[in-house]
Amino acid sequence: MDNSTQDFIATAVSFNNGVVQLDLADGSAHAFPVQYYPRLCNASTSDLAQVCLRVGGRALRWEALDEDIWVADAILQNYPKHTSEAVAEAPAKYH
């Protein structure tokens, strides 16, 4: 089966020791570290533990962090690209 067309539905979600654990409707489980998501990696343990399922088990939501993650993206490892914040040099002063 082609995983890109499979509908991944979580029946339970939990957070423990920096890892989000998903129980899926097909009986399997999946886990991923929060470090893959910029809004999660620096969040407090109490905020991370307040995750809930949305969209019929197809999405994860952290209300306090304003973060939503599609379950399919987490399972297929479609993690956000980490971009470095570049700072431009101050403009040259010409006289």
Secondary structure by P-SEA (a helix, b strand, c coil): cccccbbbbbccccccccbbbbbccccbbbbbbcccccccccccccccccccccccccccccccccbbbbaaaaaaccccccccccccccccccc
